[in-house]
Amino acid sequence: MENRIALINGKLITPFREINDGCVILKDEQIEKIGKKVEIEIPEGTKIIDVKGMNVSPGFIDSHLHGAFGGSVMSGSEEDLQIMAQGLVKCGTTSFIPTTLSASWNDVIQSVNCISRAMQKNFQGSKILGIHVEGPYVSLEQKGAQNPEHIYSPKPEQYLPLLEEYPNIIRLTAAPEVQGGLELGQELRKRNIIAAIGHSNATYQQVLKAVENGYTHVAHMFSGMSGIRRIKGYRISGVVESTLLMNELTTELIADGHHLPPSLMKLVLHSKGLDKVCLVTDSMSAAGMGPGKYELGGLEVIVEADIPEEFEIPTQEDNYVAKLTNRQSFASSVSTMDRLVRNMVNFVDLNIRQAVQLVTYNSAKIQGLEDQIGILGENKKADIVVFDNNIDIKMTIVDGKILYNVI
């Protein structure tokens, strides 16, 4: 039996254009028709929902997160992944890529195995697109909140069995300059796995070699990466400058109102262009949970809203961030995708359409999934979010099923 839903009277954000007084017809798990309401004939028996002028866009995609709503990727628990999936739809996220941390190799395998099993189940929430392995192949100098006890160089005898057994691994973040990092990039390219530079102390010359050996993306811009340094008086470019310069590299922003000031986010967008940047939460289990003490990869963290006076965004009582207990480094974010979009509109001067592109089409294209998700278009997946101009989520639809609705 066919299941049809028509969303009418919305501002459709495709996200390449806006269609006022629009209509989207969903048939089962796909988008059947999209356009102006006056131009579309709604089949008899269709469930009609009047969204009353609100924004209708593709569902948000989060390609880098470690936990949310009390659930942790590293717990190795399907229940935790279910908690995450069901919480994320309330924030407009219709699909996500659970991300591991630097940990004992057995813990990494356990988490990857758990995510792989969970992908076969319907959690009635946000969909798991695949697995993102971040660490343990990163730089100690740029470890950030990665546990230094579990950071080491990549060895084929370790990672090849993992990649062979779990084809659901679709992204791996590493420091290409560490011993074995370039060989790892070559292997990832052969397997069509996105190789991302992250937690890296590489120089410009090392980034060039990384691109030649399979690396195409850069994780969380400005966080855990080298910048310009001086060696014997000579200025040497780092990952920051290389990413801004090289068209071959895409990147991502943690736009939580803490990790980056608006000026740096504007710099990235100005340098890279709107089409080579996506937004990620990089969130931990405390996302959506409020302030307090938490744990991330064996490290103690504190979640609070305190911001220095010198920062470009003022303290907001409801906008928290996770920090290591010495408060010298962030420890993931505790943000959700709706806040990222809101921040880009309120603080970075993007319009809603541009901000939506950063969490829909761009996220899908960087991962090579734009033929399925990230666009309001016929025959695409019926993953849709409805929200007002304050980016407050009112409805989330995943695979044609309404999983969250407060209209």
C-alpha positions as CSV (number, residue, x, y, z in Angstrom):
1,M,0.0,0.0,0.0
2,E,1.4,3.4,-1.0
3,N,1.9,6.0,1.7
4,R,1.8,9.6,0.5
5,I,2.3,12.8,2.4
6,A,2.0,16.3,1.0
7,L,3.6,19.3,2.7
8,I,1.9,22.4,1.4
9,N,2.3,26.2,1.8
10,G,6.0,26.0,2.8
11,K,9.1,27.9,1.7
12,L,11.0,25.1,0.1
13,I,14.8,25.3,0.4
14,T,16.3,22.9,-2.1
15,P,19.0,24.3,-1.0
16,F,20.0,25.9,-4.3
17,R,16.8,27.9,-4.6
18,E,13.7,28.9,-2.6
19,I,10.2,28.1,-3.7
20,N,7.5,30.1,-2.0
21,D,4.0,28.6,-1.5
22,G,5.6,25.3,-2.3
23,C,4.4,21.7,-2.2
24,V,6.4,18.5,-1.6
25,I,4.8,15.1,-2.1
26,L,6.4,12.1,-0.5
27,K,5.6,8.6,-1.7
28,D,6.9,5.9,0.7
29,E,10.6,6.6,1.2
30,Q,11.1,9.0,-1.6
31,I,10.3,12.5,-2.8
32,E,7.8,12.2,-5.6
33,K,7.1,15.8,-6.6
34,I,8.3,19.2,-5.6
35,G,7.3,22.7,-6.8
36,K,4.8,25.5,-6.4
37,K,1.5,24.3,-4.9
38,V,-0.5,25.7,-7.8
39,E,1.4,23.6,-10.3
40,I,1.1,20.2,-8.5
41,E,-1.8,17.9,-8.5
42,I,-2.1,16.1,-5.1
43,P,-3.3,12.5,-5.6
44,E,-6.5,11.5,-3.8
45,G,-5.9,9.9,-0.4
46,T,-2.7,11.8,0.3
47,K,-2.2,13.0,3.9
48,I,-2.0,16.8,3.6
49,I,0.0,18.9,6.1
50,D,-0.2,22.7,6.0
51,V,3.2,24.0,7.2
52,K,1.9,27.6,7.1
53,G,4.8,29.4,5.4
54,M,7.6,27.7,7.4
55,N,10.8,26.5,5.9
56,V,11.0,23.0,4.4
57,S,14.5,21.7,3.6
58,P,16.4,18.5,3.2
59,G,17.2,16.8,6.6
60,F,20.4,17.9,8.3
61,I,23.4,15.6,8.0
62,D,26.0,15.4,10.8
63,S,29.1,13.6,9.6
64,H,31.2,14.0,12.8
65,L,29.8,13.3,16.3
66,H,30.9,11.2,19.2
67,G,27.6,11.2,21.2
68,A,24.5,13.1,22.2
69,F,21.6,13.0,24.7
70,G,23.5,10.8,27.0
71,G,24.5,8.3,24.4
72,S,28.2,7.7,23.5
73,V,29.6,6.1,20.4
74,M,32.5,4.6,22.4
75,S,30.2,2.8,24.8
76,G,29.8,-0.1,22.3
77,S,26.1,-0.1,23.1
78,E,23.3,-0.2,20.6
79,E,21.0,1.4,23.2
80,D,23.3,4.4,23.3
81,L,23.1,4.7,19.5
82,Q,19.3,4.5,19.7
83,I,19.2,7.2,22.3
84,M,21.3,9.4,20.0
85,A,19.2,8.6,16.9
86,Q,15.9,9.4,18.6
87,G,17.3,12.6,20.1
88,L,18.9,13.9,17.0
89,V,15.6,14.0,15.0
90,K,14.3,16.6,17.4
91,C,17.1,18.8,16.2
92,G,16.5,18.3,12.5
93,T,19.2,15.7,11.9
94,T,17.9,12.9,9.7
95,S,21.2,11.1,9.2
96,F,24.6,11.0,11.0
97,I,28.0,9.2,11.0
98,P,28.9,8.0,14.5
99,T,32.5,8.9,15.1
100,T,35.0,6.9,17.3
101,L,37.8,8.4,19.5
102,S,41.4,7.5,20.2
103,A,41.1,4.5,22.6
104,S,42.4,1.0,23.0
105,W,42.2,-0.9,19.7
106,N,39.8,-3.4,21.2
107,D,37.5,-0.5,22.2
108,V,37.7,0.9,18.7
109,I,36.8,-2.5,17.2
110,Q,34.0,-2.9,19.7
111,S,32.5,0.4,18.8
112,V,32.8,-0.1,15.1
113,N,31.2,-3.5,15.4
114,C,28.3,-2.1,17.4
115,I,27.7,0.7,14.9
116,S,27.8,-1.9,12.0
117,R,25.1,-4.0,13.8
118,A,23.0,-0.9,14.6
119,M,22.9,0.0,10.9
120,Q,20.8,-3.1,10.3
121,K,18.1,-1.9,12.7
122,N,15.4,0.8,12.6
123,F,15.7,3.0,15.7
124,Q,12.8,5.2,14.6
125,G,15.2,8.1,14.6
126,S,18.0,9.6,12.6
127,K,19.7,7.2,10.2
128,I,23.3,5.9,10.6
129,L,25.0,6.5,7.2
130,G,28.2,4.7,8.1
131,I,31.2,4.8,10.5
132,H,33.7,7.5,11.0
133,V,37.0,6.4,12.6
134,E,38.9,9.4,14.2
135,G,42.2,8.4,15.8
136,P,44.2,6.7,17.1
137,Y,46.4,7.7,14.1
138,V,46.8,11.3,15.1
139,S,49.6,13.7,16.2
140,L,50.5,13.9,19.9
141,E,51.3,17.6,19.3
142,Q,47.8,18.3,18.1
143,K,45.9,15.7,20.2
144,G,43.3,18.2,21.7
145,A,40.9,16.0,23.7
146,Q,42.1,12.7,22.2
147,N,43.5,10.5,24.9
148,P,47.4,10.5,24.5
149,E,47.6,7.0,26.0
150,H,45.9,5.6,22.9
151,I,47.7,7.6,20.1
152,Y,50.1,5.7,17.8
153,S,51.1,5.3,14.2
154,P,49.1,3.4,11.6
155,K,50.3,-0.1,10.8
156,P,48.7,-2.1,7.9
157,E,48.6,-5.3,10.0
158,Q,46.3,-3.4,12.4
159,Y,44.0,-1.3,10.2
160,L,43.7,-3.7,7.1
161,P,41.7,-6.3,9.0
162,L,39.4,-3.6,10.4
163,L,38.8,-2.1,6.9
164,E,38.3,-5.5,5.4
165,E,35.7,-6.7,8.0
166,Y,33.8,-3.4,8.2
167,P,32.9,-2.0,4.8
168,N,30.6,0.4,6.6
169,I,33.6,2.5,7.5
170,I,33.2,5.5,5.2
171,R,35.5,8.1,6.7
172,L,38.8,7.9,8.6
173,T,40.5,10.9,10.2
174,A,44.3,10.8,10.7
175,A,47.5,12.9,10.7
176,P,49.1,12.2,7.4
177,E,52.6,13.2,8.5
178,V,52.9,10.5,11.2
179,Q,54.8,7.3,10.1
180,G,52.6,5.2,7.9
181,G,50.1,8.1,7.4
182,L,50.6,8.4,3.6
183,E,50.3,4.6,3.1
184,L,47.1,4.7,5.1
185,G,45.7,7.4,2.7
186,Q,46.5,5.3,-0.3
187,E,44.6,2.4,1.2
188,L,41.6,4.5,2.0
189,R,41.5,5.9,-1.5
190,K,41.6,2.4,-3.0
191,R,38.5,1.5,-0.8
192,N,36.6,4.8,-1.6
193,I,36.8,5.8,2.1
194,I,37.1,9.5,2.8
195,A,40.5,10.2,4.1
196,A,40.4,13.3,6.4
197,I,43.4,15.3,7.8
198,G,42.8,15.9,11.5
199,H,44.7,16.4,14.7
200,S,47.6,17.0,12.5
201,N,50.9,19.0,12.9
202,A,51.7,18.8,9.2
203,T,53.5,21.5,7.2
204,Y,52.3,22.7,3.8
205,Q,54.8,20.3,2.1
206,Q,53.4,17.4,4.1
207,V,49.8,18.4,3.2
208,L,50.7,18.4,-0.5
209,K,52.0,14.9,-0.1
210,A,48.8,13.9,1.8
211,V,46.6,15.1,-1.1
212,E,48.7,13.2,-3.6
213,N,48.2,10.1,-1.4
214,G,44.4,10.2,-1.0
215,Y,43.5,12.8,1.6
216,T,40.6,15.0,0.4
217,H,39.0,16.5,3.6
218,V,40.1,18.4,6.7
219,A,38.4,17.8,10.0
220,H,37.1,20.6,12.3
221,M,38.9,23.6,10.8
222,F,41.3,25.4,13.2
223,S,40.8,22.7,15.9
224,G,43.7,20.3,16.4
225,M,45.8,21.5,13.5
226,S,49.1,23.3,12.9
227,G,49.2,26.9,11.8
228,I,52.1,29.1,10.6
229,R,55.3,28.5,12.6
230,R,58.9,29.7,12.3
231,I,61.9,27.4,11.8
232,K,65.3,29.2,11.9
233,G,63.5,32.4,11.2
234,Y,61.5,31.1,8.2
235,R,57.8,31.0,8.2
236,I,56.3,27.6,7.5
237,S,52.7,27.1,6.6
238,G,50.6,24.5,8.5
239,V,47.4,22.7,8.0
240,V,45.3,25.9,8.5
241,E,47.0,27.8,5.7
242,S,47.1,24.7,3.4
243,T,43.4,24.1,3.8
244,L,42.5,27.7,3.0
245,L,44.7,27.7,0.0
246,M,44.1,24.3,-1.7
247,N,41.0,23.8,-3.8
248,E,41.5,20.0,-3.6
249,L,40.5,20.0,0.1
250,T,37.1,20.4,1.6
251,T,36.6,21.1,5.3
252,E,34.1,21.5,8.2
253,L,33.3,24.0,10.9
254,I,32.1,23.4,14.4
255,A,29.8,26.4,14.5
256,D,28.7,26.0,18.1
257,G,29.4,29.6,19.1
258,H,32.5,28.5,21.1
259,H,35.1,26.7,18.9
260,L,35.3,29.5,16.3
261,P,34.6,33.2,16.3
262,P,32.5,34.5,13.4
263,S,35.6,36.2,11.9
264,L,37.3,32.9,11.4
265,M,34.2,31.2,10.0
266,K,33.9,34.1,7.5
267,L,37.5,33.7,6.6
268,V,37.0,30.0,5.8
269,L,33.9,30.6,3.7
270,H,35.6,33.5,1.9
271,S,38.7,31.4,1.1
272,K,37.0,28.1,0.3
273,G,33.7,29.2,-1.1
274,L,30.3,28.1,0.1
275,D,30.5,24.7,-1.7
276,K,33.6,23.3,0.0
277,V,32.5,23.6,3.6
278,C,30.1,21.7,5.8
279,L,29.0,22.1,9.4
280,V,29.5,19.4,12.0
281,T,28.7,19.3,15.7
282,D,31.6,17.1,16.8
283,S,29.3,16.6,19.8
284,M,29.9,14.3,22.8
285,S,27.4,12.5,25.0
286,A,26.5,15.7,26.9
287,A,24.9,17.4,23.9
288,G,21.4,18.3,24.8
289,M,22.0,17.4,28.5
290,G,23.0,20.7,30.1
291,P,26.0,21.7,32.3
292,G,27.9,19.5,34.6
293,K,30.8,17.0,34.7
294,Y,31.1,14.3,32.1
295,E,33.7,11.9,30.6
296,L,35.1,11.7,27.0
297,G,37.5,9.0,26.0
298,G,38.7,8.5,29.5
299,L,39.2,12.2,30.1
300,E,37.2,14.3,32.6
301,V,35.4,17.2,31.1
302,I,33.2,20.0,32.3
303,V,30.3,21.5,30.4
304,E,29.6,25.2,31.0
305,A,28.5,28.3,29.2
306,D,31.3,30.7,30.3
307,I,33.0,32.7,27.4
308,P,35.9,35.1,27.8
309,E,35.1,38.8,27.2
310,E,37.5,38.9,24.3
311,F,35.5,36.4,22.3
312,E,33.3,37.8,19.5
313,I,30.1,36.0,20.6
314,P,28.7,36.9,24.1
315,T,27.9,34.3,26.7
316,Q,24.4,32.7,26.1
317,E,22.9,31.0,29.1
318,D,21.6,28.0,27.0
319,N,24.7,27.6,24.8
320,Y,27.2,25.3,26.5
321,V,30.5,23.8,25.5
322,A,32.6,20.9,26.9
323,K,36.2,21.7,28.1
324,L,38.9,19.7,29.7
325,T,39.0,20.4,33.4
326,N,42.0,22.7,33.1
327,R,39.8,24.8,30.7
328,Q,42.7,25.0,28.2
329,S,41.1,22.9,25.5
330,F,37.7,22.1,24.2
331,A,36.5,18.5,24.5
332,S,34.1,18.1,21.6
333,S,31.0,20.3,21.5
334,V,27.6,19.8,23.1
335,S,25.7,21.5,20.3
336,T,23.1,20.2,17.9
337,M,22.6,20.9,14.2
338,D,19.8,23.3,14.6
339,R,22.0,25.6,16.7
340,L,24.8,25.4,14.1
341,V,22.4,26.7,11.4
342,R,21.0,29.4,13.7
343,N,24.5,30.6,14.6
344,M,25.5,30.9,10.9
345,V,22.5,33.1,10.3
346,N,22.8,35.2,13.5
347,F,26.6,35.6,13.8
348,V,28.1,34.8,10.3
349,D,25.6,36.8,8.3
350,L,24.5,33.9,6.0
351,N,20.9,33.7,4.9
352,I,18.9,30.6,5.8
353,R,19.3,29.1,2.4
354,Q,23.1,29.4,2.5
355,A,23.2,28.0,6.1
356,V,21.0,25.1,5.1
357,Q,23.3,24.2,2.2
358,L,26.2,23.8,4.7
359,V,24.3,21.0,6.6
360,T,22.6,19.3,3.7
361,Y,23.9,19.2,0.2
362,N,27.5,20.0,1.1
363,S,27.6,17.3,3.8
364,A,26.2,14.8,1.4
365,K,28.5,15.8,-1.5
366,I,31.7,15.7,0.6
367,Q,30.8,12.1,1.5
368,G,29.7,11.2,-2.0
369,L,26.1,10.7,-1.1
370,E,24.5,13.6,-3.0
371,D,22.6,11.3,-5.3
372,Q,20.6,10.0,-2.4
373,I,20.3,12.7,0.3
374,G,20.9,16.4,0.9
375,I,18.6,17.8,-1.8
376,L,14.9,18.4,-2.1
377,G,14.4,16.8,-5.5
378,E,12.4,14.1,-7.1
379,N,13.5,10.5,-6.4
380,K,15.7,11.6,-3.5
381,K,15.3,10.2,-0.1
382,A,12.3,11.6,1.8
383,D,14.4,13.0,4.6
384,I,12.9,16.4,5.4
385,V,12.9,19.0,8.2
386,V,10.4,21.8,8.8
387,F,11.5,24.8,10.8
388,D,10.6,28.5,11.5
389,N,12.8,31.5,10.8
390,N,14.4,31.1,14.2
391,I,15.5,27.6,13.1
392,D,13.3,26.0,15.8
393,I,12.5,22.5,14.5
394,K,8.8,21.8,14.0
395,M,8.8,18.5,12.1
396,T,11.4,15.9,11.1
397,I,10.7,13.2,8.4
398,V,13.0,10.3,7.9
399,D,12.5,7.9,4.9
400,G,9.0,9.3,4.5
401,K,8.0,8.7,8.1
402,I,7.1,11.6,10.5
403,L,9.3,11.0,13.6
404,Y,9.0,14.4,15.2
405,N,6.1,16.8,15.0
406,V,5.2,19.9,17.0
407,I,3.4,21.8,14.3
